[in-house]
Amino acid sequence: MQDSDLINILQQNWSHIEHMESERLHFTSVYVVIVAAVFGYFSYRNSSLDFFISLLLVVFSILGLCISLKIAAEIHNHIKAINRIVTKLKVKEYSPLPLDEGWKKYIKVRYAFHIFYSIMSVVSLYLCLKSLGGISLSYLF
């Protein structure tokens, strides 16, 4: 394979990473609007719809977590491909990719999305169960 072909593939990988990051941010923006609407609804309660509204929040939270995990896996695959191309082109010292050495391999932004959607899944599930009258955290406080 010629260097020009590798450079073209490298550009396509970077472009796809940017596209997936945009998708994740767009979904998160829509999710935040939905969460704000749900919490606004709960401030003006209509108890007959509490369960369905909180169930909707559970579904969107779990969907957000699944999308976040999928996008993180795809980005990881693209980064591995980019690393192989950069190594083959012998330009590794110019690569902007993190080296994942030491503490940097444990702290990644993608984990923030996973943690956020995991926490929101648990909170929304709690709201859903609470709307059924089956759970209370009052014994903790």
N, C-alpha and C positions, 0 to 999 in steps of 0.2 A: 504494500500500500504506500502510495506517495505521501510526502509531507503535506501537500495541499489538501489531499483527501482527509488526512488526520485533523488538520486545522479546521476544515469544514465541519467534521463530526464534533470537534471540540466546541465550536460556536453553537451548534445545534443543542448540545448538552447544556451549555450555559443558558441558552434561550429557554429551554424547557424548564430549567430550575427556576428562572425568573417567572415564568408563566404559573408554575405550581405555587410559588410564594404568593403571587397575586390572587390565585384562587383561594388559598387559605385565608388571606386577609379579607377578601370579599365575603366569604362565608362567615368569618368571625364578626364582621360588621353587621351582617344580617342577623346573626345570632344575638348580638348585643341589643339590637332593636327589639327582637322578640322577647328577650329577657326583661327589658325595660317595660314593654307593654304588659307582660304577665305580672310584674311586680306592681305596676300602676293599677292593673285590674284588682289585685289582691288588696290594694289600699281602699278600694271601693267595692267591697265584697258583694257577690251575688252567689250565695252558697250552692245554688243548684248547678252551677257550672264549674265550681272549684276543682273537682276531680278531672274533668276533661281538659281544662286549661293546664293544670299541673302535669297531666299525662302528656300533653303536647310538648311541654318543656322537657320532660324526661326523654321523649323521642328525639327532639332536636339536640339535646345534650349528648346522647349516645351517638347520634349521627355525626355530630361535631368531633367526638372522640375518634370514631372510625375514620373519618376523613383526615383528621390530623395524623393518625397512625399511618394511613396509606400514603399520604403526601411525604411524610418523613422517610418512609421506606424507599419511595421513588427518588427522592433527593439523594439519599444515601447511595443508591445504585448509580445515579448520574455522577456523583462525586468520585466514586470508585472508577468509573469509566474515564473521567477527566484525569484522574491521577495516572491511570495507565497510559493515556495518550501523552500527557506531559512528560512522563518518564521516557516513553519511546522517542519523543521529539528532543529529549535531553535539554529541557528548559525548566526543570523542576524548581530551580532556585528563583524563578520568576512567577511561580504559581501563587495566587492569592489564597489558596485553600489552607485552612488551619492544619497544623501538623499533628494535632491530637496527642501531644506529649504531656506527661505530668498531669496536673489537675485539670487541664483544658479538655481532656477526654471525658471528664465527668460532668462538666458544666456546659450545657448546650441549650440554645434558645428553643429548639424544638421540644424539649422537655417541658417548657413553660406551657405550651399549648396542651400537651398531654395532661399535665397536672390541672390546668384550668378546667378542661372539659371533664376530667374525672371528678373533681370537686363539685362542679355544677351538676353532674349526673347524680351524685349522692344527695345534694341539696334538693334537687327537683324530685327525686324519688321520695325523700322525706316529706316534701310538700304534698306529693300525691297520696302517700299513705296517711298523712295527717288529715287530708280532706275527707278521707273515708272514716276518720275517727279512730283509727287503729294504732296510732303511735303518738307518744308525747315524750319530750326530752326534759320535762319539768323536774324529774327526779335527779337530773345531773346538776341542777343549779340550786 
